[in-house]
Amino acid sequence: MIVGTPNTRRPLRWAMVGGGRGSQIGYIHRAAAARERAFELVAGAFDIDAAAGRAFGVELGLDPGRCYATHAAMFAAEAARADGIEAVSIATPNNTHFAIARAALEHGLHVVCEKPLCFTLAQAEALEALAQARGRVVGVTYGYSGYPMIEQARAMVENGDLGEIRLVNLQFAHGFHSQAVEETSPGTAWRVDPRFAGPSYVLGDIGTHPLYISQVILPHLKIRRLLCARQSFVKSRAPLEDNAVTLMEYDTGAFGTLWASAVNAGGMHGQKVRIVGAKASLEWWDEHPNQLSYEVQGEPVRLLDRGMPYLYPQARQDDRIGPGHPEGLFEGWANLYYRFAIAMEASDRGEGERLEGLRFPGIEAGVEGVRWVENCVRSADLGGVWVDYR
Ligand SMILES: NC(=O)c1ccc[n+]([C@@H]2O[C@H](COP(=O)([O-])OP(=O)(O)OC[C@H]3O[C@@H](n4cnc5c(N)ncnc54)[C@H](O)[C@@H]3O)[C@@H](O)[C@H]2O)c1
């Protein structure tokens, strides 16, 4: 149980870039980071509008002198303070991630960065090299991977409960952008503009979430080649897609599909992960994250519940409230933020042994997401052909 067993010595002095008032994702970063007192928010450059960002920071209770107009001003000023920030979270539109993350690492900060990590594989690998050279931790907020039932699925595959893995069926298909909502929603407008979103919309924005979950559950599967087709059903979104289907061949002979869509009319999140083995299947749905469906051929379906003693220990280590009470997105994210903090503290203190078995989406997960998007776009733009994964 996390509660009552703090694993970090003190909260890290932490700042945010982006995540200002009205942003979609800023609040959950602050809520998740604060949950185990692993981070304390002491500074920020919260908004593209400097005055709005400063006002917001003051409202959050920060010292007005530590509410900055830009990330550059913040990194410079904080570096000059004895009690300056030690870590920063980046929750801005995609086009800014690379420059802000690079500047943060160059200032010796640990980083939590939103997905997609950046636009190109070359940029992603440059950030990876920089983080390694500086000995800094980079966490990437594939937040849904923090759910305990994902750990259960991983342990079940590892223990052979499913038999040899044959099929991997992934989807994140919501319906919220079935119409051109970007005409009135600034938070959607940048997502369908390649200058801000990068080379893809739904592939990078949502497809990378179930992709990363599949990599957590199935670490032994490596994509050999893939084929992607993408469409812009709202025509003004072209060249960016609002729907995409990717087929994946793994080097074990397993086969995967991933459907990413923002035009699945009537759908809520529609994020599902189904793993089919020779003996049994697992299915997880993020709208019911406390349950995992375990389906053994020829037997009644079993619905496994978070917190229950029959789960593998890996699925119970982050439990806060025992079975029955539902946990949700805040707890899933908080599990990741907690692990980020442990990794950051261990790195600062040279306590490498604390990283043993500590799984979190790090820089390699960010790099892999960008690599996958780049391969999907290459395949789709060649007309939907098989391409070797590279
Ligand atoms: N992990 C997840 O589940 C998840 C969910 C939603 C969004 N995201 C990602 O989070 C990021 C932000 O998405 P959002 O939906 O919150 O966007 P948003 O448009 O709702 O908010 C962006 C915020 O960043 C601020 N901003 C923009 N440029 C800035 C800059 N240069 N310096 C400081 N602040 C700046 C804006 O003023 C705003 O407050 C994106 O990369 C997105 O892909 C991740």
The ligand as a MOL file (V3000), in Angstrom:
LIG
                    3D

  0  0  0     0  0            999 V3000
M  V30 BEGIN CTAB
M  V30 COUNTS 44 48 0 0 0
M  V30 BEGIN ATOM
M  V30 1 N -1.2370 12.4520 -21.0740 0
M  V30 2 C -2.4880 12.6920 -21.4060 0
M  V30 3 O -3.3760 11.8820 -21.1490 0
M  V30 4 C -2.8170 13.9780 -22.0950 0
M  V30 5 C -4.1340 14.4480 -22.1440 0
M  V30 6 C -4.3690 15.6950 -22.7420 0
M  V30 7 C -3.3200 16.4080 -23.2930 0
M  V30 8 N -2.0570 15.8890 -23.2680 0 CHG=1
M  V30 9 C -0.9170 16.6150 -23.8300 0
M  V30 10 O -0.6750 17.7430 -22.9910 0
M  V30 11 C -0.2130 18.8420 -23.7700 0
M  V30 12 C -1.1290 20.0230 -23.5220 0
M  V30 13 O -2.4390 19.6670 -23.9260 0
M  V30 14 P -3.7340 20.4310 -23.3940 0
M  V30 15 O -4.8890 19.6740 -23.9520 0
M  V30 16 O -3.6700 20.6650 -21.9380 0 CHG=-1
M  V30 17 O -3.5920 21.8020 -24.1900 0
M  V30 18 P -4.3830 23.1560 -23.9380 0
M  V30 19 O -4.4000 23.8770 -25.2270 0
M  V30 20 O -5.6810 22.8730 -23.2490 0
M  V30 21 O -3.4470 23.9250 -22.8750 0
M  V30 22 C -2.1330 24.3140 -23.1940 0
M  V30 23 C -1.6040 25.2190 -22.1030 0
M  V30 24 O -0.2340 25.5350 -22.3730 0
M  V30 25 C -0.0690 26.9730 -22.3550 0
M  V30 26 N 1.0480 27.3080 -23.2450 0
M  V30 27 C 1.1070 27.2140 -24.5900 0
M  V30 28 N 2.3310 27.5450 -25.0340 0
M  V30 29 C 3.0580 27.8690 -23.9490 0
M  V30 30 C 4.3960 28.2860 -23.7460 0
M  V30 31 N 5.2470 28.4400 -24.7770 0
M  V30 32 N 4.8250 28.5340 -22.4760 0
M  V30 33 C 3.9780 28.3940 -21.4210 0
M  V30 34 N 2.6900 27.9760 -21.5580 0
M  V30 35 C 2.2510 27.7160 -22.8030 0
M  V30 36 C -1.4120 27.5200 -22.7890 0
M  V30 37 O -1.5690 28.8710 -22.4260 0
M  V30 38 C -2.3450 26.5610 -22.0250 0
M  V30 39 O -2.4560 26.9390 -20.6690 0
M  V30 40 C -0.1910 18.3480 -25.2050 0
M  V30 41 O 1.0900 17.9230 -25.5610 0
M  V30 42 C -1.1450 17.1650 -25.2130 0
M  V30 43 O -0.8150 16.1910 -26.2010 0
M  V30 44 C -1.8040 14.7050 -22.6660 0
M  V30 END ATOM
M  V30 BEGIN BOND
M  V30 1 1 1 2
M  V30 2 2 2 3
M  V30 3 1 2 4
M  V30 4 1 4 5
M  V30 5 2 4 44
M  V30 6 2 5 6
M  V30 7 1 6 7
M  V30 8 2 7 8
M  V30 9 1 8 9
M  V30 10 1 8 44
M  V30 11 1 9 10
M  V30 12 1 9 42
M  V30 13 1 10 11
M  V30 14 1 11 12
M  V30 15 1 11 40
M  V30 16 1 12 13
M  V30 17 1 13 14
M  V30 18 2 14 15
M  V30 19 1 14 16
M  V30 20 1 14 17
M  V30 21 1 17 18
M  V30 22 2 18 19
M  V30 23 1 18 20
M  V30 24 1 18 21
M  V30 25 1 21 22
M  V30 26 1 22 23
M  V30 27 1 23 24
M  V30 28 1 23 38
M  V30 29 1 24 25
M  V30 30 1 25 26
M  V30 31 1 25 36
M  V30 32 1 26 27
M  V30 33 1 26 35
M  V30 34 2 27 28
M  V30 35 1 28 29
M  V30 36 1 29 30
M  V30 37 2 29 35
M  V30 38 1 30 31
M  V30 39 2 30 32
M  V30 40 1 32 33
M  V30 41 2 33 34
M  V30 42 1 34 35
M  V30 43 1 36 37
M  V30 44 1 36 38
M  V30 45 1 38 39
M  V30 46 1 40 41
M  V30 47 1 40 42
M  V30 48 1 42 43
M  V30 END BOND
M  V30 END CTAB
M  END
